[in-house]
Amino acid sequence: MNTQEILQLQEDLRQMLFANGVSDVGFTALEQQDLEQMEQDGLGVGNCRYGMSIVVRLSDAIVDEIDDAPTHTYFHHYRTVNTFLDQMLLRAGMMLERNGYRYLTVAASQSINKNGWNYKGRFSHKHLACHCGLGTIGKSALFLHREFGPRVRLGSLFTDCPFPQQPVTPHAVCGDCTICRDACPAGAILGKMWQPGMERTALFLPDKCSQHMKTAYQKIGRGAVCGICMRVCPKGKNP
């Protein structure tokens, strides 16, 4: 394909995703350091060096029901949106394949238990979404979409289709706000300002979060969801 044809395919993908209910989509090229790290982890993507991030906005009505614990409705919504994201990634990938390109999807919610550490996925959806220009990272370590704040779920796809992209450097936006840190029942949010390249554990302790959910919310989604930090965040919150 020539450049014009690739641009048209990119636009066709975007329109297909929007027509099916996806809230936002962005494209980028993987940085060399990301490719090298994935190879070291045994999770390389080969020639699929270009990324596509998709965003689905969560229901404000469902998120706003979260108080001092997640709800059964939120747990079901969380799983349903994850399934929808995976289906949209598959449709996008098949569209790329019909046009002669390879694709590799990263599930919306999937941990890879490597060396006993099961709080990490194949690739960070948040990292990819940031470099696609869709938002930034908050003190909670949640992705903050440029319009919807943390009330979103993400999915990622890698391909060898050389989509044009503009370099994006995300910036921290939390300022002096510590609402998420103060609301976290697990004490897992450290309250530090995010900066590009910062390790997640400098912001957030996933083991503390996970252990609290398993203990406190076992009867709600088998202790797999919380959502309190997302609900209290003022970014993307309706007035």
Biotite code that builds the C-alpha atoms (Angstrom):
import biotite.structure as struc

atoms = struc.array([
    struc.Atom([0.000, 0.000, 0.000], chain_id="A", res_id=1, res_name="MET", atom_name="CA", element="C"),
    struc.Atom([1.111, 3.554, -0.639], chain_id="A", res_id=2, res_name="ASN", atom_name="CA", element="C"),
    struc.Atom([0.844, 6.309, 1.963], chain_id="A", res_id=3, res_name="THR", atom_name="CA", element="C"),
    struc.Atom([-2.575, 7.488, 0.789], chain_id="A", res_id=4, res_name="GLN", atom_name="CA", element="C"),
    struc.Atom([-3.985, 3.971, 0.921], chain_id="A", res_id=5, res_name="GLU", atom_name="CA", element="C"),
    struc.Atom([-2.607, 3.461, 4.436], chain_id="A", res_id=6, res_name="ILE", atom_name="CA", element="C"),
    struc.Atom([-4.182, 6.739, 5.543], chain_id="A", res_id=7, res_name="LEU", atom_name="CA", element="C"),
    struc.Atom([-7.491, 5.595, 4.109], chain_id="A", res_id=8, res_name="GLN", atom_name="CA", element="C"),
    struc.Atom([-7.224, 2.252, 5.911], chain_id="A", res_id=9, res_name="LEU", atom_name="CA", element="C"),
    struc.Atom([-6.462, 4.099, 9.136], chain_id="A", res_id=10, res_name="GLN", atom_name="CA", element="C"),
    struc.Atom([-9.556, 6.260, 8.664], chain_id="A", res_id=11, res_name="GLU", atom_name="CA", element="C"),
    struc.Atom([-11.690, 3.234, 7.754], chain_id="A", res_id=12, res_name="ASP", atom_name="CA", element="C"),
    struc.Atom([-10.566, 1.515, 10.961], chain_id="A", res_id=13, res_name="LEU", atom_name="CA", element="C"),
    struc.Atom([-11.371, 4.592, 12.998], chain_id="A", res_id=14, res_name="ARG", atom_name="CA", element="C"),
    struc.Atom([-14.834, 4.953, 11.476], chain_id="A", res_id=15, res_name="GLN", atom_name="CA", element="C"),
    struc.Atom([-15.619, 1.251, 11.901], chain_id="A", res_id=16, res_name="MET", atom_name="CA", element="C"),
    struc.Atom([-14.684, 1.404, 15.579], chain_id="A", res_id=17, res_name="LEU", atom_name="CA", element="C"),
    struc.Atom([-16.664, 4.583, 16.219], chain_id="A", res_id=18, res_name="PHE", atom_name="CA", element="C"),
    struc.Atom([-19.696, 3.181, 14.373], chain_id="A", res_id=19, res_name="ALA", atom_name="CA", element="C"),
    struc.Atom([-19.635, 0.159, 16.685], chain_id="A", res_id=20, res_name="ASN", atom_name="CA", element="C"),
    struc.Atom([-19.497, 2.179, 19.893], chain_id="A", res_id=21, res_name="GLY", atom_name="CA", element="C"),
    struc.Atom([-15.790, 2.687, 20.660], chain_id="A", res_id=22, res_name="VAL", atom_name="CA", element="C"),
    struc.Atom([-15.297, 6.079, 22.341], chain_id="A", res_id=23, res_name="SER", atom_name="CA", element="C"),
    struc.Atom([-11.813, 6.993, 21.113], chain_id="A", res_id=24, res_name="ASP", atom_name="CA", element="C"),
    struc.Atom([-8.923, 5.542, 19.119], chain_id="A", res_id=25, res_name="VAL", atom_name="CA", element="C"),
    struc.Atom([-5.298, 6.508, 18.559], chain_id="A", res_id=26, res_name="GLY", atom_name="CA", element="C"),
    struc.Atom([-2.243, 5.265, 16.671], chain_id="A", res_id=27, res_name="PHE", atom_name="CA", element="C"),
    struc.Atom([1.496, 5.310, 17.343], chain_id="A", res_id=28, res_name="THR", atom_name="CA", element="C"),
    struc.Atom([4.768, 3.505, 16.702], chain_id="A", res_id=29, res_name="ALA", atom_name="CA", element="C"),
    struc.Atom([6.403, 1.531, 19.503], chain_id="A", res_id=30, res_name="LEU", atom_name="CA", element="C"),
    struc.Atom([9.544, 3.084, 20.920], chain_id="A", res_id=31, res_name="GLU", atom_name="CA", element="C"),
    struc.Atom([12.765, 1.109, 20.604], chain_id="A", res_id=32, res_name="GLN", atom_name="CA", element="C"),
    struc.Atom([13.070, 0.711, 24.374], chain_id="A", res_id=33, res_name="GLN", atom_name="CA", element="C"),
    struc.Atom([9.590, -0.830, 24.511], chain_id="A", res_id=34, res_name="ASP", atom_name="CA", element="C"),
    struc.Atom([10.452, -3.302, 21.769], chain_id="A", res_id=35, res_name="LEU", atom_name="CA", element="C"),
    struc.Atom([13.660, -4.269, 23.546], chain_id="A", res_id=36, res_name="GLU", atom_name="CA", element="C"),
    struc.Atom([11.909, -4.721, 26.896], chain_id="A", res_id=37, res_name="GLN", atom_name="CA", element="C"),
    struc.Atom([9.241, -6.914, 25.339], chain_id="A", res_id=38, res_name="MET", atom_name="CA", element="C"),
    struc.Atom([11.926, -9.063, 23.736], chain_id="A", res_id=39, res_name="GLU", atom_name="CA", element="C"),
    struc.Atom([13.659, -9.426, 27.107], chain_id="A", res_id=40, res_name="GLN", atom_name="CA", element="C"),
    struc.Atom([10.340, -10.488, 28.643], chain_id="A", res_id=41, res_name="ASP", atom_name="CA", element="C"),
    struc.Atom([9.870, -13.094, 25.932], chain_id="A", res_id=42, res_name="GLY", atom_name="CA", element="C"),
    struc.Atom([6.791, -11.207, 24.670], chain_id="A", res_id=43, res_name="LEU", atom_name="CA", element="C"),
    struc.Atom([8.137, -9.553, 21.531], chain_id="A", res_id=44, res_name="GLY", atom_name="CA", element="C"),
    struc.Atom([5.800, -8.470, 18.739], chain_id="A", res_id=45, res_name="VAL", atom_name="CA", element="C"),
    struc.Atom([8.073, -9.180, 15.777], chain_id="A", res_id=46, res_name="GLY", atom_name="CA", element="C"),
    struc.Atom([7.394, -6.797, 12.913], chain_id="A", res_id=47, res_name="ASN", atom_name="CA", element="C"),
    struc.Atom([4.191, -5.511, 14.513], chain_id="A", res_id=48, res_name="CYS", atom_name="CA", element="C"),
    struc.Atom([5.864, -2.287, 15.593], chain_id="A", res_id=49, res_name="ARG", atom_name="CA", element="C"),
    struc.Atom([2.842, 0.003, 15.262], chain_id="A", res_id=50, res_name="TYR", atom_name="CA", element="C"),
    struc.Atom([0.207, 0.324, 17.957], chain_id="A", res_id=51, res_name="GLY", atom_name="CA", element="C"),
    struc.Atom([-3.487, 1.148, 18.061], chain_id="A", res_id=52, res_name="MET", atom_name="CA", element="C"),
    struc.Atom([-5.214, 2.005, 21.343], chain_id="A", res_id=53, res_name="SER", atom_name="CA", element="C"),
    struc.Atom([-8.989, 1.930, 21.727], chain_id="A", res_id=54, res_name="ILE", atom_name="CA", element="C"),
    struc.Atom([-11.032, 3.470, 24.528], chain_id="A", res_id=55, res_name="VAL", atom_name="CA", element="C"),
    struc.Atom([-14.521, 2.661, 25.779], chain_id="A", res_id=56, res_name="VAL", atom_name="CA", element="C"),
    struc.Atom([-16.176, 5.009, 28.217], chain_id="A", res_id=57, res_name="ARG", atom_name="CA", element="C"),
    struc.Atom([-17.790, 3.452, 31.267], chain_id="A", res_id=58, res_name="LEU", atom_name="CA", element="C"),
    struc.Atom([-21.325, 4.291, 32.346], chain_id="A", res_id=59, res_name="SER", atom_name="CA", element="C"),
    struc.Atom([-21.346, 7.297, 34.683], chain_id="A", res_id=60, res_name="ASP", atom_name="CA", element="C"),
    struc.Atom([-24.547, 6.045, 36.301], chain_id="A", res_id=61, res_name="ALA", atom_name="CA", element="C"),
    struc.Atom([-22.897, 2.715, 37.155], chain_id="A", res_id=62, res_name="ILE", atom_name="CA", element="C"),
    struc.Atom([-19.609, 4.246, 38.319], chain_id="A", res_id=63, res_name="VAL", atom_name="CA", element="C"),
    struc.Atom([-21.432, 6.797, 40.485], chain_id="A", res_id=64, res_name="ASP", atom_name="CA", element="C"),
    struc.Atom([-23.108, 3.963, 42.431], chain_id="A", res_id=65, res_name="GLU", atom_name="CA", element="C"),
    struc.Atom([-19.704, 2.927, 43.823], chain_id="A", res_id=66, res_name="ILE", atom_name="CA", element="C"),
    struc.Atom([-19.413, 4.215, 47.386], chain_id="A", res_id=67, res_name="ASP", atom_name="CA", element="C"),
    struc.Atom([-17.208, 2.445, 49.919], chain_id="A", res_id=68, res_name="ASP", atom_name="CA", element="C"),
    struc.Atom([-17.186, -0.753, 47.840], chain_id="A", res_id=69, res_name="ALA", atom_name="CA", element="C"),
    struc.Atom([-17.763, -1.853, 44.247], chain_id="A", res_id=70, res_name="PRO", atom_name="CA", element="C"),
    struc.Atom([-21.241, -2.960, 43.230], chain_id="A", res_id=71, res_name="THR", atom_name="CA", element="C"),
    struc.Atom([-22.397, -6.133, 41.521], chain_id="A", res_id=72, res_name="HIS", atom_name="CA", element="C"),
    struc.Atom([-23.575, -3.971, 38.631], chain_id="A", res_id=73, res_name="THR", atom_name="CA", element="C"),
    struc.Atom([-20.123, -2.434, 38.246], chain_id="A", res_id=74, res_name="TYR", atom_name="CA", element="C"),
    struc.Atom([-18.456, -5.860, 38.241], chain_id="A", res_id=75, res_name="PHE", atom_name="CA", element="C"),
    struc.Atom([-20.761, -7.041, 35.456], chain_id="A", res_id=76, res_name="HIS", atom_name="CA", element="C"),
    struc.Atom([-20.262, -3.781, 33.513], chain_id="A", res_id=77, res_name="HIS", atom_name="CA", element="C"),
    struc.Atom([-16.475, -4.095, 33.867], chain_id="A", res_id=78, res_name="TYR", atom_name="CA", element="C"),
    struc.Atom([-16.483, -7.601, 32.423], chain_id="A", res_id=79, res_name="ARG", atom_name="CA", element="C"),
    struc.Atom([-18.949, -6.716, 29.654], chain_id="A", res_id=80, res_name="THR", atom_name="CA", element="C"),
    struc.Atom([-16.880, -3.742, 28.489], chain_id="A", res_id=81, res_name="VAL", atom_name="CA", element="C"),
    struc.Atom([-13.714, -5.870, 28.545], chain_id="A", res_id=82, res_name="ASN", atom_name="CA", element="C"),
    struc.Atom([-15.408, -8.421, 26.295], chain_id="A", res_id=83, res_name="THR", atom_name="CA", element="C"),
    struc.Atom([-16.593, -5.669, 23.960], chain_id="A", res_id=84, res_name="PHE", atom_name="CA", element="C"),
    struc.Atom([-13.057, -4.268, 23.720], chain_id="A", res_id=85, res_name="LEU", atom_name="CA", element="C"),
    struc.Atom([-11.665, -7.689, 22.850], chain_id="A", res_id=86, res_name="ASP", atom_name="CA", element="C"),
    struc.Atom([-14.292, -8.103, 20.136], chain_id="A", res_id=87, res_name="GLN", atom_name="CA", element="C"),
    struc.Atom([-13.504, -4.684, 18.653], chain_id="A", res_id=88, res_name="MET", atom_name="CA", element="C"),
    struc.Atom([-9.775, -5.448, 18.642], chain_id="A", res_id=89, res_name="LEU", atom_name="CA", element="C"),
    struc.Atom([-10.499, -8.683, 16.786], chain_id="A", res_id=90, res_name="LEU", atom_name="CA", element="C"),
    struc.Atom([-12.636, -6.904, 14.197], chain_id="A", res_id=91, res_name="ARG", atom_name="CA", element="C"),
    struc.Atom([-9.941, -4.282, 13.662], chain_id="A", res_id=92, res_name="ALA", atom_name="CA", element="C"),
    struc.Atom([-7.297, -6.981, 13.355], chain_id="A", res_id=93, res_name="GLY", atom_name="CA", element="C"),
    struc.Atom([-9.293, -8.943, 10.806], chain_id="A", res_id=94, res_name="MET", atom_name="CA", element="C"),
    struc.Atom([-9.781, -5.746, 8.808], chain_id="A", res_id=95, res_name="MET", atom_name="CA", element="C"),
    struc.Atom([-6.018, -5.211, 8.786], chain_id="A", res_id=96, res_name="LEU", atom_name="CA", element="C"),
    struc.Atom([-5.437, -8.825, 7.781], chain_id="A", res_id=97, res_name="GLU", atom_name="CA", element="C"),
    struc.Atom([-7.838, -8.514, 4.841], chain_id="A", res_id=98, res_name="ARG", atom_name="CA", element="C"),
    struc.Atom([-5.645, -5.672, 3.647], chain_id="A", res_id=99, res_name="ASN", atom_name="CA", element="C"),
    struc.Atom([-2.459, -7.742, 3.857], chain_id="A", res_id=100, res_name="GLY", atom_name="CA", element="C"),
    struc.Atom([-1.174, -6.823, 7.322], chain_id="A", res_id=101, res_name="TYR", atom_name="CA", element="C"),
    struc.Atom([-0.459, -8.849, 10.432], chain_id="A", res_id=102, res_name="ARG", atom_name="CA", element="C"),
    struc.Atom([-1.926, -8.036, 13.817], chain_id="A", res_id=103, res_name="TYR", atom_name="CA", element="C"),
    struc.Atom([-1.528, -8.984, 17.458], chain_id="A", res_id=104, res_name="LEU", atom_name="CA", element="C"),
    struc.Atom([-4.109, -8.116, 20.116], chain_id="A", res_id=105, res_name="THR", atom_name="CA", element="C"),
    struc.Atom([-3.586, -7.571, 23.845], chain_id="A", res_id=106, res_name="VAL", atom_name="CA", element="C"),
    struc.Atom([-6.613, -8.566, 25.901], chain_id="A", res_id=107, res_name="ALA", atom_name="CA", element="C"),
    struc.Atom([-8.426, -5.783, 27.726], chain_id="A", res_id=108, res_name="ALA", atom_name="CA", element="C"),
    struc.Atom([-7.879, -7.462, 31.088], chain_id="A", res_id=109, res_name="SER", atom_name="CA", element="C"),
    struc.Atom([-5.324, -10.240, 31.269], chain_id="A", res_id=110, res_name="GLN", atom_name="CA", element="C"),
    struc.Atom([-2.497, -10.780, 33.722], chain_id="A", res_id=111, res_name="SER", atom_name="CA", element="C"),
    struc.Atom([0.526, -12.821, 32.744], chain_id="A", res_id=112, res_name="ILE", atom_name="CA", element="C"),
    struc.Atom([1.906, -14.769, 35.688], chain_id="A", res_id=113, res_name="ASN", atom_name="CA", element="C"),
    struc.Atom([5.632, -14.588, 35.019], chain_id="A", res_id=114, res_name="LYS", atom_name="CA", element="C"),
    struc.Atom([8.092, -15.549, 37.740], chain_id="A", res_id=115, res_name="ASN", atom_name="CA", element="C"),
    struc.Atom([5.318, -15.425, 40.333], chain_id="A", res_id=116, res_name="GLY", atom_name="CA", element="C"),
    struc.Atom([4.344, -11.825, 39.503], chain_id="A", res_id=117, res_name="TRP", atom_name="CA", element="C"),
    struc.Atom([0.778, -11.665, 38.272], chain_id="A", res_id=118, res_name="ASN", atom_name="CA", element="C"),
    struc.Atom([0.029, -7.933, 38.311], chain_id="A", res_id=119, res_name="TYR", atom_name="CA", element="C"),
    struc.Atom([1.363, -7.251, 34.834], chain_id="A", res_id=120, res_name="LYS", atom_name="CA", element="C"),
    struc.Atom([-0.062, -7.737, 31.350], chain_id="A", res_id=121, res_name="GLY", atom_name="CA", element="C"),
    struc.Atom([1.656, -8.436, 28.063], chain_id="A", res_id=122, res_name="ARG", atom_name="CA", element="C"),
    struc.Atom([1.953, -4.696, 27.421], chain_id="A", res_id=123, res_name="PHE", atom_name="CA", element="C"),
    struc.Atom([0.665, -1.667, 29.308], chain_id="A", res_id=124, res_name="SER", atom_name="CA", element="C"),
    struc.Atom([-2.578, -0.404, 27.770], chain_id="A", res_id=125, res_name="HIS", atom_name="CA", element="C"),
    struc.Atom([-2.014, 2.853, 29.641], chain_id="A", res_id=126, res_name="LYS", atom_name="CA", element="C"),
    struc.Atom([1.470, 3.302, 28.208], chain_id="A", res_id=127, res_name="HIS", atom_name="CA", element="C"),
    struc.Atom([0.255, 2.760, 24.656], chain_id="A", res_id=128, res_name="LEU", atom_name="CA", element="C"),
    struc.Atom([-2.776, 5.024, 25.094], chain_id="A", res_id=129, res_name="ALA", atom_name="CA", element="C"),
    struc.Atom([-0.549, 7.818, 26.391], chain_id="A", res_id=130, res_name="CYS", atom_name="CA", element="C"),
    struc.Atom([1.775, 7.582, 23.406], chain_id="A", res_id=131, res_name="HIS", atom_name="CA", element="C"),
    struc.Atom([-1.235, 7.609, 21.105], chain_id="A", res_id=132, res_name="CYS", atom_name="CA", element="C"),
    struc.Atom([-2.092, 11.022, 22.550], chain_id="A", res_id=133, res_name="GLY", atom_name="CA", element="C"),
    struc.Atom([-5.298, 9.885, 24.242], chain_id="A", res_id=134, res_name="LEU", atom_name="CA", element="C"),
    struc.Atom([-4.450, 11.017, 27.772], chain_id="A", res_id=135, res_name="GLY", atom_name="CA", element="C"),
    struc.Atom([-2.026, 10.711, 30.660], chain_id="A", res_id=136, res_name="THR", atom_name="CA", element="C"),
    struc.Atom([-1.483, 8.888, 33.980], chain_id="A", res_id=137, res_name="ILE", atom_name="CA", element="C"),
    struc.Atom([-2.790, 10.085, 37.337], chain_id="A", res_id=138, res_name="GLY", atom_name="CA", element="C"),
    struc.Atom([-1.452, 9.755, 40.877], chain_id="A", res_id=139, res_name="LYS", atom_name="CA", element="C"),
    struc.Atom([-3.700, 6.707, 41.179], chain_id="A", res_id=140, res_name="SER", atom_name="CA", element="C"),
    struc.Atom([-1.699, 5.055, 38.364], chain_id="A", res_id=141, res_name="ALA", atom_name="CA", element="C"),
    struc.Atom([-4.958, 5.010, 36.402], chain_id="A", res_id=142, res_name="LEU", atom_name="CA", element="C"),
    struc.Atom([-5.062, 6.193, 32.805], chain_id="A", res_id=143, res_name="PHE", atom_name="CA", element="C"),
    struc.Atom([-6.795, 9.585, 32.580], chain_id="A", res_id=144, res_name="LEU", atom_name="CA", element="C"),
    struc.Atom([-8.460, 10.048, 29.214], chain_id="A", res_id=145, res_name="HIS", atom_name="CA", element="C"),
    struc.Atom([-8.314, 13.599, 27.860], chain_id="A", res_id=146, res_name="ARG", atom_name="CA", element="C"),
    struc.Atom([-12.123, 13.879, 28.064], chain_id="A", res_id=147, res_name="GLU", atom_name="CA", element="C"),
    struc.Atom([-13.464, 11.023, 30.208], chain_id="A", res_id=148, res_name="PHE", atom_name="CA", element="C"),
    struc.Atom([-10.784, 10.903, 32.906], chain_id="A", res_id=149, res_name="GLY", atom_name="CA", element="C"),
    struc.Atom([-10.319, 7.458, 34.493], chain_id="A", res_id=150, res_name="PRO", atom_name="CA", element="C"),
    struc.Atom([-13.846, 6.260, 33.653], chain_id="A", res_id=151, res_name="ARG", atom_name="CA", element="C"),
    struc.Atom([-12.690, 4.163, 30.729], chain_id="A", res_id=152, res_name="VAL", atom_name="CA", element="C"),
    struc.Atom([-11.394, 0.736, 29.759], chain_id="A", res_id=153, res_name="ARG", atom_name="CA", element="C"),
    struc.Atom([-8.610, 0.237, 27.211], chain_id="A", res_id=154, res_name="LEU", atom_name="CA", element="C"),
    struc.Atom([-7.589, -2.269, 24.574], chain_id="A", res_id=155, res_name="GLY", atom_name="CA", element="C"),
    struc.Atom([-4.415, -2.519, 22.485], chain_id="A", res_id=156, res_name="SER", atom_name="CA", element="C"),
    struc.Atom([-3.475, -3.896, 19.080], chain_id="A", res_id=157, res_name="LEU", atom_name="CA", element="C"),
    struc.Atom([-0.096, -4.145, 17.361], chain_id="A", res_id=158, res_name="PHE", atom_name="CA", element="C"),
    struc.Atom([0.373, -4.394, 13.604], chain_id="A", res_id=159, res_name="THR", atom_name="CA", element="C"),
    struc.Atom([2.981, -4.138, 10.865], chain_id="A", res_id=160, res_name="ASP", atom_name="CA", element="C"),
    struc.Atom([0.821, -1.588, 9.024], chain_id="A", res_id=161, res_name="CYS", atom_name="CA", element="C"),
    struc.Atom([2.982, 1.585, 9.111], chain_id="A", res_id=162, res_name="PRO", atom_name="CA", element="C"),
    struc.Atom([0.419, 4.107, 10.285], chain_id="A", res_id=163, res_name="PHE", atom_name="CA", element="C"),
    struc.Atom([1.656, 7.712, 10.219], chain_id="A", res_id=164, res_name="PRO", atom_name="CA", element="C"),
    struc.Atom([1.766, 9.222, 13.690], chain_id="A", res_id=165, res_name="GLN", atom_name="CA", element="C"),
    struc.Atom([2.839, 12.350, 15.518], chain_id="A", res_id=166, res_name="GLN", atom_name="CA", element="C"),
    struc.Atom([5.178, 12.058, 18.537], chain_id="A", res_id=167, res_name="PRO", atom_name="CA", element="C"),
    struc.Atom([3.276, 12.687, 21.788], chain_id="A", res_id=168, res_name="VAL", atom_name="CA", element="C"),
    struc.Atom([4.696, 13.460, 25.222], chain_id="A", res_id=169, res_name="THR", atom_name="CA", element="C"),
    struc.Atom([2.014, 13.155, 27.928], chain_id="A", res_id=170, res_name="PRO", atom_name="CA", element="C"),
    struc.Atom([2.081, 15.500, 30.912], chain_id="A", res_id=171, res_name="HIS", atom_name="CA", element="C"),
    struc.Atom([0.968, 15.086, 34.513], chain_id="A", res_id=172, res_name="ALA", atom_name="CA", element="C"),
    struc.Atom([-2.329, 16.831, 35.316], chain_id="A", res_id=173, res_name="VAL", atom_name="CA", element="C"),
    struc.Atom([-3.114, 16.026, 38.970], chain_id="A", res_id=174, res_name="CYS", atom_name="CA", element="C"),
    struc.Atom([-1.441, 19.038, 40.576], chain_id="A", res_id=175, res_name="GLY", atom_name="CA", element="C"),
    struc.Atom([-1.937, 19.099, 44.354], chain_id="A", res_id=176, res_name="ASP", atom_name="CA", element="C"),
    struc.Atom([-4.989, 16.811, 44.278], chain_id="A", res_id=177, res_name="CYS", atom_name="CA", element="C"),
    struc.Atom([-4.806, 13.786, 46.603], chain_id="A", res_id=178, res_name="THR", atom_name="CA", element="C"),
    struc.Atom([-8.464, 12.691, 46.501], chain_id="A", res_id=179, res_name="ILE", atom_name="CA", element="C"),
    struc.Atom([-7.676, 9.219, 45.158], chain_id="A", res_id=180, res_name="CYS", atom_name="CA", element="C"),
    struc.Atom([-4.917, 8.620, 47.709], chain_id="A", res_id=181, res_name="ARG", atom_name="CA", element="C"),
    struc.Atom([-7.157, 9.675, 50.576], chain_id="A", res_id=182, res_name="ASP", atom_name="CA", element="C"),
    struc.Atom([-10.063, 7.509, 49.373], chain_id="A", res_id=183, res_name="ALA", atom_name="CA", element="C"),
    struc.Atom([-8.097, 4.303, 48.718], chain_id="A", res_id=184, res_name="CYS", atom_name="CA", element="C"),
    struc.Atom([-9.201, 1.766, 51.367], chain_id="A", res_id=185, res_name="PRO", atom_name="CA", element="C"),
    struc.Atom([-6.087, -0.345, 50.787], chain_id="A", res_id=186, res_name="ALA", atom_name="CA", element="C"),
    struc.Atom([-3.589, 2.489, 51.188], chain_id="A", res_id=187, res_name="GLY", atom_name="CA", element="C"),
    struc.Atom([-2.162, 1.399, 47.841], chain_id="A", res_id=188, res_name="ALA", atom_name="CA", element="C"),
    struc.Atom([-1.930, 4.866, 46.256], chain_id="A", res_id=189, res_name="ILE", atom_name="CA", element="C"),
    struc.Atom([1.214, 6.707, 47.321], chain_id="A", res_id=190, res_name="LEU", atom_name="CA", element="C"),
    struc.Atom([0.160, 10.157, 46.128], chain_id="A", res_id=191, res_name="GLY", atom_name="CA", element="C"),
    struc.Atom([3.200, 10.916, 43.985], chain_id="A", res_id=192, res_name="LYS", atom_name="CA", element="C"),
    struc.Atom([3.010, 12.883, 40.756], chain_id="A", res_id=193, res_name="MET", atom_name="CA", element="C"),
    struc.Atom([3.417, 10.722, 37.663], chain_id="A", res_id=194, res_name="TRP", atom_name="CA", element="C"),
    struc.Atom([6.190, 11.446, 35.181], chain_id="A", res_id=195, res_name="GLN", atom_name="CA", element="C"),
    struc.Atom([6.955, 9.659, 31.877], chain_id="A", res_id=196, res_name="PRO", atom_name="CA", element="C"),
    struc.Atom([9.158, 6.637, 32.476], chain_id="A", res_id=197, res_name="GLY", atom_name="CA", element="C"),
    struc.Atom([8.166, 6.264, 36.139], chain_id="A", res_id=198, res_name="MET", atom_name="CA", element="C"),
    struc.Atom([7.642, 2.710, 37.361], chain_id="A", res_id=199, res_name="GLU", atom_name="CA", element="C"),
    struc.Atom([4.073, 1.914, 38.430], chain_id="A", res_id=200, res_name="ARG", atom_name="CA", element="C"),
    struc.Atom([5.209, 0.841, 41.892], chain_id="A", res_id=201, res_name="THR", atom_name="CA", element="C"),
    struc.Atom([6.477, 4.387, 42.517], chain_id="A", res_id=202, res_name="ALA", atom_name="CA", element="C"),
    struc.Atom([2.825, 5.486, 42.343], chain_id="A", res_id=203, res_name="LEU", atom_name="CA", element="C"),
    struc.Atom([0.805, 2.478, 43.347], chain_id="A", res_id=204, res_name="PHE", atom_name="CA", element="C"),
    struc.Atom([1.266, -0.856, 45.148], chain_id="A", res_id=205, res_name="LEU", atom_name="CA", element="C"),
    struc.Atom([-0.716, -3.460, 43.173], chain_id="A", res_id=206, res_name="PRO", atom_name="CA", element="C"),
    struc.Atom([-0.189, -6.216, 45.713], chain_id="A", res_id=207, res_name="ASP", atom_name="CA", element="C"),
    struc.Atom([-1.831, -4.134, 48.488], chain_id="A", res_id=208, res_name="LYS", atom_name="CA", element="C"),
    struc.Atom([-4.736, -3.284, 46.181], chain_id="A", res_id=209, res_name="CYS", atom_name="CA", element="C"),
    struc.Atom([-5.197, -6.912, 45.150], chain_id="A", res_id=210, res_name="SER", atom_name="CA", element="C"),
    struc.Atom([-5.040, -8.288, 48.670], chain_id="A", res_id=211, res_name="GLN", atom_name="CA", element="C"),
    struc.Atom([-7.582, -5.767, 49.920], chain_id="A", res_id=212, res_name="HIS", atom_name="CA", element="C"),
    struc.Atom([-10.003, -6.567, 47.085], chain_id="A", res_id=213, res_name="MET", atom_name="CA", element="C"),
    struc.Atom([-9.713, -10.298, 47.727], chain_id="A", res_id=214, res_name="LYS", atom_name="CA", element="C"),
    struc.Atom([-10.384, -9.797, 51.415], chain_id="A", res_id=215, res_name="THR", atom_name="CA", element="C"),
    struc.Atom([-13.027, -7.076, 51.373], chain_id="A", res_id=216, res_name="ALA", atom_name="CA", element="C"),
    struc.Atom([-14.923, -7.713, 48.133], chain_id="A", res_id=217, res_name="TYR", atom_name="CA", element="C"),
    struc.Atom([-14.908, -11.485, 47.775], chain_id="A", res_id=218, res_name="GLN", atom_name="CA", element="C"),
    struc.Atom([-18.703, -11.504, 47.541], chain_id="A", res_id=219, res_name="LYS", atom_name="CA", element="C"),
    struc.Atom([-18.654, -8.786, 44.878], chain_id="A", res_id=220, res_name="ILE", atom_name="CA", element="C"),
    struc.Atom([-16.963, -9.985, 41.729], chain_id="A", res_id=221, res_name="GLY", atom_name="CA", element="C"),
    struc.Atom([-14.837, -12.552, 43.551], chain_id="A", res_id=222, res_name="ARG", atom_name="CA", element="C"),
    struc.Atom([-12.632, -9.763, 44.898], chain_id="A", res_id=223, res_name="GLY", atom_name="CA", element="C"),
    struc.Atom([-11.463, -8.745, 41.421], chain_id="A", res_id=224, res_name="ALA", atom_name="CA", element="C"),
    struc.Atom([-12.695, -5.133, 41.194], chain_id="A", res_id=225, res_name="VAL", atom_name="CA", element="C"),
    struc.Atom([-12.863, -2.005, 43.320], chain_id="A", res_id=226, res_name="CYS", atom_name="CA", element="C"),
    struc.Atom([-13.227, 1.279, 41.388], chain_id="A", res_id=227, res_name="GLY", atom_name="CA", element="C"),
    struc.Atom([-13.235, 3.688, 44.326], chain_id="A", res_id=228, res_name="ILE", atom_name="CA", element="C"),
    struc.Atom([-10.232, 5.700, 43.077], chain_id="A", res_id=229, res_name="CYS", atom_name="CA", element="C"),
    struc.Atom([-11.845, 5.937, 39.644], chain_id="A", res_id=230, res_name="MET", atom_name="CA", element="C"),
    struc.Atom([-15.170, 7.097, 41.057], chain_id="A", res_id=231, res_name="ARG", atom_name="CA", element="C"),
    struc.Atom([-13.748, 9.883, 43.247], chain_id="A", res_id=232, res_name="VAL", atom_name="CA", element="C"),
    struc.Atom([-11.353, 11.319, 40.648], chain_id="A", res_id=233, res_name="CYS", atom_name="CA", element="C"),
    struc.Atom([-12.544, 14.782, 39.512], chain_id="A", res_id=234, res_name="PRO", atom_name="CA", element="C"),
    struc.Atom([-11.130, 14.272, 35.993], chain_id="A", res_id=235, res_name="LYS", atom_name="CA", element="C"),
    struc.Atom([-13.933, 13.447, 33.590], chain_id="A", res_id=236, res_name="GLY", atom_name="CA", element="C"),
    struc.Atom([-16.493, 13.540, 36.393], chain_id="A", res_id=237, res_name="LYS", atom_name="CA", element="C"),
    struc.Atom([-19.883, 15.031, 35.590], chain_id="A", res_id=238, res_name="ASN", atom_name="CA", element="C"),
    struc.Atom([-20.625, 18.264, 37.492], chain_id="A", res_id=239, res_name="PRO", atom_name="CA", element="C"),
])
